Amino acid sequence: MDLSKTEFAGDVLLSGADGIGNIVIEDELVKDCRNFSTAVYLSLFGGNARDSAGRENETWWGNLIPGTKKNEKLVSSFYAIVNGLPLNSNNIKKAVAAAKDDLGWMLEEGIADEIETAIFATNAKKVELTVHITKNGADILKDTYGFQWQGTLQ
């Protein structure tokens, strides 16, 4: 088994509880990410909520660093949708597709074979996004992110 493709230790571990990315501290030390959970979280909720198309004047500053590869850029179309559109069945479908797109780099890099995303509204303002990523039939990541759909607050 190629550990470089199944175990990732290059990011700080973030907890996505309540839709807020908090750095995980354990034994008074910053914990490193031993899987792809932080990369998935940043792909979905990182970037800039106003940037749904990689526009240079509205993109996340990290995308403008010279030499940044296309697969390393954060656009987070998912985040732009849940922040800017009202919560309804059509926009949930758009958000599910955007989440899958934002995570497409994992397919391109050969990290995953399949990515499944689903959104369930838990009430009029809150939703849960479930992400299930597999490689060769084995789970790479299976996580649920509960958060407030920001478009309902406007």
GUMAR-291608 format. One line per 4 residues: number of its first residue (from 1); for each residue x, z negated, y negated of N, C-alpha, C. Coordinates in steps of 0.1 Angstrom, whole numbers, plus 5000, padded with zeros to 4 digits. Last residue first. Example, Ala and Ser with C-alpha at 12.3 -4.5 7.8 and 13.67 -1.06 7.14 Angstrom:
2> 5128:4929:5022:5137:4929:5011:5129:4921:5000; 5132:4922:5057:5123:4922:5045:5132:4922:5033;
! end
This chain:
154> 4699:4952:4640:4699:4959:4627:4685:4962:4622; 4699:4942:4665:4700:4932:4654:4699:4939:4640; 4701:4961:4684:4688:4954:4682:4688:4944:4670; 4727:4969:4685:4718:4977:4678:4704:4971:4677;
150> 4740:4950:4702:4741:4948:4687:4731:4957:4680; 4730:4934:4729:4730:4948:4724:4729:4948:4709; 4749:4908:4740:4738:4912:4731:4740:4926:4727; 4760:4908:4775:4762:4908:4760:4749:4911:4753;
146> 4777:4905:4805:4765:4902:4798:4768:4901:4783; 4792:4923:4828:4794:4919:4815:4781:4917:4808; 4805:4921:4860:4793:4922:4852:4796:4916:4839; 4825:4939:4884:4823:4929:4874:4810:4931:4867;
142> 4849:4948:4906:4834:4947:4906:4831:4935:4896; 4876:4968:4915:4870:4959:4905:4855:4959:4906; 4882:4979:4938:4893:4977:4929:4888:4966:4919; 4872:4978:4971:4869:4974:4958:4882:4973:4950;
138> 4877:5007:4992:4879:4993:4989:4876:4990:4974; 4874:5035:4995:4864:5026:5000:4865:5011:4998; 4895:5045:4980:4896:5046:4995:4886:5036:5001; 4885:5025:4955:4896:5034:4959:4897:5033:4974;
134> 4860:5017:4930:4866:5017:4944:4877:5027:4945; 4842:4997:4908:4853:5007:4909:4859:5005:4923; 4815:4989:4890:4820:4988:4904:4830:5000:4906; 4799:4970:4865:4809:4981:4868:4815:4978:4882;
130> 4770:4964:4848:4777:4962:4860:4787:4973:4862; 4759:4948:4819:4766:4960:4824:4773:4957:4837; 4730:4935:4807:4741:4932:4816:4746:4946:4821; 4717:4926:4775:4718:4934:4787:4730:4930:4795;
126> 4693:4913:4751:4705:4912:4759:4705:4921:4771; 4669:4917:4737:4682:4919:4730:4694:4919:4739; 4648:4912:4754:4646:4923:4744:4659:4926:4736; 4666:4907:4785:4655:4904:4776:4655:4915:4765;
122> 4681:4921:4802:4677:4908:4807:4666:4902:4798; 4685:4954:4813:4681:4946:4801:4676:4932:4807; 4712:4967:4829:4699:4960:4831:4696:4952:4819; 4732:4994:4838:4728:4985:4828:4714:4980:4831;
118> 4760:5005:4858:4745:5003:4856:4743:4992:4845; 4784:5026:4873:4780:5017:4862:4765:5016:4861; 4811:5033:4894:4796:5032:4893:4793:5022:4881; 4835:5054:4903:4832:5044:4893:4817:5045:4892;
114> 4860:5063:4928:4846:5063:4924:4844:5051:4914; 4886:5062:4931:4880:5074:4936:4865:5075:4931; 4913:5051:4909:4900:5049:4915:4895:5063:4921; 4938:5060:4901:4936:5046:4904:4924:5043:4912;
110> 4943:5085:4893:4943:5083:4907:4942:5068:4911; 4939:5092:4867:4952:5086:4870:4953:5083:4885; 4913:5100:4866:4923:5110:4863:4937:5105:4867; 4900:5076:4872:4899:5087:4881:4910:5097:4879;
106> 4907:5062:4849:4910:5056:4862:4909:5067:4873; 4895:5076:4828:4910:5077:4829:4914:5071:4843; 4868:5070:4828:4873:5082:4835:4888:5083:4837; 4858:5050:4813:4866:5046:4824:4871:5057:4832;
102> 4842:5063:4795:4853:5055:4790:4863:5051:4801; 4823:5075:4813:4833:5083:4806:4845:5075:4801; 4809:5052:4819:4816:5059:4830:4826:5068:4824; 4799:5045:4794:4808:5036:4801:4816:5043:4812;
98> 4783:5068:4789:4795:5065:4781:4804:5056:4788; 4763:5064:4809:4771:5076:4809:4784:5074:4801; 4752:5040:4799:4757:5041:4812:4766:5053:4814; 4743:5049:4773:4754:5039:4774:4760:5039:4788;
94> 4723:5067:4780:4735:5072:4772:4746:5062:4774; 4705:5049:4792:4711:5060:4800:4723:5066:4793; 4699:5034:4769:4706:5027:4781:4712:5038:4790; 4686:5052:4754:4699:5048:4750:4707:5040:4761;
90> 4662:5054:4769:4671:5066:4767:4685:5062:4763; 4652:5028:4768:4656:5034:4781:4665:5046:4779; 4667:5010:4741:4655:5016:4747:4661:5023:4760; 4680:4995:4714:4679:4993:4729:4666:4999:4733;
86> 4694:5017:4689:4684:5007:4694:4684:5006:4709; 4729:5020:4683:4716:5026:4686:4707:5015:4691; 4754:5008:4677:4747:5016:4667:4733:5021:4670; 4764:4993:4698:4764:4987:4685:4756:4995:4675;
82> 4762:5008:4720:4755:4995:4720:4755:4988:4707; 4777:5030:4712:4763:5032:4715:4756:5018:4714; 4803:5020:4709:4797:5026:4697:4782:5027:4700; 4808:5012:4735:4807:5002:4724:4800:5008:4712;
78> 4810:5037:4747:4801:5027:4752:4798:5017:4741; 4832:5048:4736:4819:5054:4733:4808:5045:4736; 4861:5041:4733:4850:5032:4736:4836:5037:4731; 4886:5049:4727:4875:5054:4719:4863:5045:4720;
74> 4920:5045:4731:4907:5039:4732:4897:5044:4722; 4945:5063:4749:4937:5061:4737:4924:5054:4740; 4957:5070:4772:4960:5056:4767:4952:5053:4755; 4953:5096:4778:4947:5087:4787:4950:5072:4783;
70> 4969:5108:4757:4955:5109:4757:4948:5099:4766; 4996:5087:4747:4991:5097:4755:4975:5097:4755; 5014:5083:4718:5003:5077:4726:4997:5088:4733; 5032:5094:4700:5036:5093:4715:5025:5088:4723;
66> 5025:5073:4672:5031:5085:4678:5035:5084:4692; 4995:5057:4670:5009:5055:4673:5015:5068:4679; 4968:5059:4669:4975:5067:4659:4991:5066:4661; 4955:5041:4685:4955:5055:4689:4963:5064:4680;
62> 4957:5017:4672:4966:5020:4683:4966:5034:4687; 4935:5017:4654:4949:5020:4649:4959:5023:4660; 4907:5036:4664:4914:5023:4665:4929:5026:4661; 4893:5059:4639:4898:5055:4653:4905:5041:4652;
58> 4885:5072:4617:4877:5060:4621:4882:5055:4635; 4901:5093:4612:4899:5083:4601:4891:5071:4605; 4901:5107:4636:4913:5101:4632:4911:5090:4621; 4877:5103:4661:4880:5108:4648:4891:5100:4642;
54> 4867:5099:4687:4881:5100:4685:4885:5105:4671; 4839:5096:4687:4844:5109:4690:4859:5110:4688; 4829:5073:4677:4824:5077:4690:4830:5090:4695; 4837:5047:4658:4844:5059:4664:4838:5063:4677;
50> 4827:5023:4652:4823:5035:4644:4828:5048:4649; 4840:5005:4669:4825:5008:4671:4820:5020:4663; 4870:5013:4682:4863:5010:4669:4849:5014:4671; 4887:4997:4710:4885:5009:4700:4878:5004:4688;
46> 4868:4980:4735:4879:4981:4725:4876:4993:4716; 4849:4980:4755:4846:4972:4743:4857:4973:4732; 4859:4997:4776:4845:4996:4772:4842:4990:4759; 4887:4993:4776:4881:5007:4776:4867:5007:4772;
42> 4888:4965:4778:4893:4972:4766:4888:4986:4765; 4878:4962:4804:4872:4956:4793:4875:4963:4780; 4898:4976:4819:4884:4980:4819:4876:4975:4807; 4920:4961:4813:4920:4975:4810:4906:4980:4809;
38> 4912:4937:4825:4915:4937:4810:4914:4952:4806; 4910:4944:4852:4898:4939:4845:4900:4939:4830; 4927:4953:4872:4925:4962:4860:4913:4956:4851; 4948:4925:4879:4940:4936:4884:4938:4945:4872;
34> 4961:4905:4868:4966:4909:4880:4958:4920:4887; 4971:4896:4836:4960:4903:4843:4966:4908:4856; 4984:4863:4828:4985:4878:4829:4974:4883:4838; 4976:4837:4806:4975:4842:4820:4976:4857:4819;
30> 4995:4816:4786:4986:4828:4786:4987:4834:4800; 4994:4781:4794:5001:4794:4793:4991:4806:4793; 4982:4758:4800:4988:4759:4786:4996:4772:4785; 4969:4763:4824:4981:4754:4824:4989:4756:4811;
26> 4958:4792:4810:4958:4784:4822:4970:4776:4822; 4937:4812:4790:4948:4802:4790:4947:4793:4802; 4927:4844:4782:4926:4833:4792:4939:4825:4792; 4913:4855:4753:4925:4854:4761:4924:4842:4770;
22> 4880:4870:4752:4889:4858:4749:4901:4858:4758; 4858:4892:4740:4871:4892:4748:4880:4880:4744; 4825:4888:4744:4836:4885:4736:4848:4884:4744; 4803:4890:4760:4807:4902:4753:4818:4899:4743;
18> 4800:4867:4775:4792:4868:4764:4796:4880:4755; 4833:4871:4789:4820:4863:4788:4813:4865:4775; 4856:4884:4795:4846:4891:4788:4833:4884:4787; 4888:4873:4792:4875:4870:4797:4865:4876:4789;
14> 4919:4889:4798:4908:4887:4789:4896:4883:4797; 4953:4886:4803:4940:4885:4810:4930:4881:4799; 4975:4910:4790:4970:4897:4790:4956:4896:4796; 4989:4935:4813:4980:4931:4802:4978:4916:4802;
10> 5003:4942:4835:5009:4945:4822:5001:4941:4810; 4998:4941:4862:5002:4928:4856:5007:4931:4841; 4978:4953:4887:4983:4956:4874:4986:4942:4867; 4975:4967:4918:4977:4954:4911:4984:4956:4898;
6> 4973:4993:4926:4962:4984:4930:4964:4970:4923; 4995:5008:4920:4982:5014:4918:4971:5004:4920; 5017:4992:4926:5016:4997:4912:5002:5003:4910; 5015:4989:4954:5010:4978:4945:5009:4983:4931;
2> 5006:5009:4978:5013:5010:4966:5008:5000:4956; 5008:5000:5012:5000:5000:5000:5009:5000:4988;
! end
